[in-house]
Amino acid sequence: MNGDAVTDSGIWFRVEASSAASAVRRAAERLGAQVEMDEAHIADLAIVAAELTSNLVKHADEGALLLRPVRRTGQAGVELVAIDSGPGMVDLTTSSRDGHSTAGTLGIGLGAIVRQASWFDGYSLPGRGTVIAVQIWPAKLPQPPWAGALARPLSGETVSGDGYAVRVADGRHQVLVSDGLGHGPLAAAATEAALAAFRNAPSGPPAAVVGHLHRGMSHTRGAALAVAELAPEAGVLRYAGLGNITGVVVDGDGQRRGLVSLPGIAGHQRPAIREYDYPFAPGARLVMHSDGVVDRWRLTDYPGLAEKSPLVMAATLLRDAGVRRDDACVLVARSWA
């Protein structure tokens, strides 16, 4: 990585050798300076970056780390998400205590991460691997988000045609997942146009928002996309989609209900747009993903994952169901009622 600014989509690192640790640490320090952290918090960030990459090198298989800025309530922080397909841990809480070791080390790595982090969450399953998410904030920790998501490019590409956005507009809690047609810069440009139009769209129900996105993307190659609106106080989720974005509501028992998207491409011709309402009970989760994620996952295969943050849940599903021959994106949102 060079000294360029890190965009909000972040940078993915493959972590397979100890040499990756210095690259991740330097990038994290630059990002900390970019979001105007003070030196003490940048030092904390450097420790977290070094420990996460060290753990991936020592204990993990197929380790990857996402570094990106996070922005909420008028301030900016830095987020790191470490993902591996290693041996996993029976009890992540125990493993994060200082002095605990699984490989003859001092076992201080996870403990140091927890101490330095403003926010920490993780999930590990023996035989499947571990996901750890960490945020460093320069001031008071904002309220934990009700949605979390990740997008990564297919192997060999530097940009992803898949993307997501989250917004609250006049009390409407809405999310977007977009899959630009094809791959590479033109697909990424289509999705960036969708995200920009979504952020600037007038407040309205999902069908109206999708119509706004369609009109705002006519200069691009187009995208499959879907917009959902969570209204847990009313026990309802509203959904409108075009193309092959998968939407699923998972209830508290892990049972799945698929959401309907109509055929079409946002930005091309004049697609039919229709909105559907679904029950959304307390404890429910919304999962949305592009076709770069295989729809064979079942939450019942991951004991305890539903109690984790939306970000950790999204990262776990991306790891296990994402395919390397395509861009991939997973978004998870939770009911707060």
Secondary structure, DSSP 8 states (H G I E B T S, - for coil): --SS---TT-EEEEE-STHHHHHHHHHHHHHHHHTT--HHHHHHHHHHHHHHHHHHHHH-SSEEEEEEEEEETTEEEEEEEEEE-S---S-HHHHTSTT--SSSS---HHHHHHHH-SEEEEEEETTTEEEEEEEE-SSS-----SEEEEEE--TT-SS-SEEEEEEEETTEEEEEEEEESSSHHHHHHHHHHHHHHHHHS-S--HHHHHHHHHHHTTTS--EEEEEEEEEGGGTEEEEEEESS-EEEEE-TTS-EEE---BS--BTSS------EEEE--TT-EEEEE-TTB-TT--GGGSTTGGGS-HHHHHHHHHHHHB-TTS-EEEEEEE---
